[in-house]
Amino acid sequence: MTEQPFEENPIVGLGTSGVGAAMFDALLGHFAGGRGGGGLDPALVKTLRAEFERSEFFGRDMRQLWVMLERVVVKSGRSPGGDRIDLLNLACGYCEEGAVLPAFWGRDGKPVRQFAMDLRDAEIDKAKRRYRATEELFRRAGIPAVKRQDDGTAVEFVAGDASKLAGLGQIPARFDVVFVRHQNLWHDRPTWQRIYEFALDRVADDGLLIITSYFDREHLLALELLRALGGQVLVSERNADSRELDYPGKSIDRHVAAIARS
Ligand SMILES: C[S@@+](CC[C@H](N)C(=O)[O-])C[C@H]1O[C@@H](n2cnc3c(N)ncnc32)[C@H](O)[C@@H]1O
C-alpha cells in the first residue's frame, strides 16, 4: 500500500468551528454519560461551549487529531467495537488527548473504556491532572455525573512499561482500538518492537491499531516494522495540516496510519 496524500474531507469542510462543535458535543456526551446536552439548561450549555472554545486543551492540535481520526477510520473501512469500545493508549505521555479520544470513539453514544499508559510517573500524573481539569470544566457548568462506571465508561491512567504488559492481568485481553501517538522508534527500537508486538497481539480482529509519527522516515520505519510483525497497513497518510515544530522535518501528527492484525 502506498502512502496516500491528504484529501479534502467533508469534516474539514465544516471549518474549525464545525469540528469544534462536533468535538464539543461528543465531550458533552462523554462527560454526561451518553446523555448529551439534551436535558441541560441551554444557557449553561452556551456558557460551557464558550469556555470550551477558549480552552487551551482543545486547540488546534486536538481539532486536527479529531479530523485526522475521522478520515483514517472512514478510509480503513472498519467500525471497531460492539456495544462498547475498549481503547488502549500506549506511551501516552501527558495524554493531551485523554478526554478527546474517548469522546471521539463514543461520539455515537457508545460507552468507552480507556486505558492509558506511560513509562514515566510524572507524565501519568500530568495526564491525570489534565483529565481532571477537563472534567472540572464540564462539572462547573452543571453536568450532573462526570464519574460514571454504571454505563461501562471508564478512564484509567497507569504508569508502567508498555513493553512488559503481556503478563499484566488487569487489562483486557482484546482492545477495539490501540492508539500510539508519536511513537519513538528511533530512540529505542527493541522496546518499540515489543510495544508494537503487544499492540498487534491485543488489537481485536475487527479492531484498529492507529499510530502517528513526528517524522517522515520514522513513520516509514514504523510501517516496515509493523508489516514485518504481521500487521496489515490499511491506511497511511501525510497529515498536511499538522503543525510544524522547531526541529526540521518534525511536526505534530505528521503521519497517521491505521493497521489491522492480519
Ligand atoms: C515521543 S513521546 C510521545 C508521548 C505522547 N504519546 C505524545 O504524543 O505526546 C514517547 C513516549 O513514550 C514513552 N515510553 C517510552 N518507552 C515506554 C515504555 N516502555 N512503556 C511505556 N511508555 C514508554 C515515553 O515516556 C514518552 O512519553
The ligand as a Tripos MOL2 file, in Angstrom:
@<TRIPOS>MOLECULE
LIG
   27    29     1     0     0
SMALL
NO_CHARGES

@<TRIPOS>ATOM
      1 C1          7.5420   10.8160   21.8390 C.3       1 LIG1
      2 S1          6.7470   10.5680   23.3860 S.3       1 LIG1
      3 C2          5.0570   10.6040   22.9190 C.3       1 LIG1
      4 C3          4.1270   10.8540   24.0660 C.3       1 LIG1
      5 C4          2.6620   11.0900   23.6890 C.3       1 LIG1
      6 N1          2.0670    9.9140   23.1070 N.3       1 LIG1
      7 C5          2.5340   12.2830   22.7950 C.2       1 LIG1
      8 O1          2.0610   12.1570   21.6710 O.co2     1 LIG1
      9 O2          2.8900   13.3910   23.2230 O.co2     1 LIG1
     10 C6          7.0590    8.8710   23.6620 C.3       1 LIG1
     11 C7          6.5300    8.3860   24.9950 C.3       1 LIG1
     12 O3          6.8330    7.0020   25.1230 O.3       1 LIG1
     13 C8          7.0010    6.7280   26.4830 C.3       1 LIG1
     14 N2          7.6550    5.4250   26.6150 N.ar      1 LIG1
     15 C9          8.9030    5.0810   26.2180 C.ar      1 LIG1
     16 N3          9.1280    3.7830   26.4890 N.ar      1 LIG1
     17 C10         7.9990    3.3050   27.0640 C.ar      1 LIG1
     18 C11         7.6160    2.0370   27.5780 C.ar      1 LIG1
     19 N4          8.4550    1.0050   27.5600 N.pl3     1 LIG1
     20 N5          6.3900    1.8990   28.1170 N.ar      1 LIG1
     21 C12         5.5370    2.9570   28.1560 C.ar      1 LIG1
     22 N6          5.8270    4.1650   27.6640 N.ar      1 LIG1
     23 C13         7.0550    4.3350   27.1420 C.ar      1 LIG1
     24 C14         7.8190    7.9040   26.9970 C.3       1 LIG1
     25 O4          7.7430    8.0450   28.3920 O.3       1 LIG1
     26 C15         7.1550    9.0540   26.2110 C.3       1 LIG1
     27 O5          6.1410    9.6770   26.9740 O.3       1 LIG1
@<TRIPOS>BOND
     1     1     2 1
     2     2     3 1
     3     2    10 1
     4     3     4 1
     5     4     5 1
     6     5     6 1
     7     5     7 1
     8     7     8 2
     9     7     9 1
    10    10    11 1
    11    11    12 1
    12    11    26 1
    13    12    13 1
    14    13    14 1
    15    13    24 1
    16    14    15 ar
    17    14    23 ar
    18    15    16 ar
    19    16    17 ar
    20    17    18 ar
    21    17    23 ar
    22    18    19 1
    23    18    20 ar
    24    20    21 ar
    25    21    22 ar
    26    22    23 ar
    27    24    25 1
    28    24    26 1
    29    26    27 1
@<TRIPOS>SUBSTRUCTURE
     1 LIG1         1 GROUP 0 **** ****
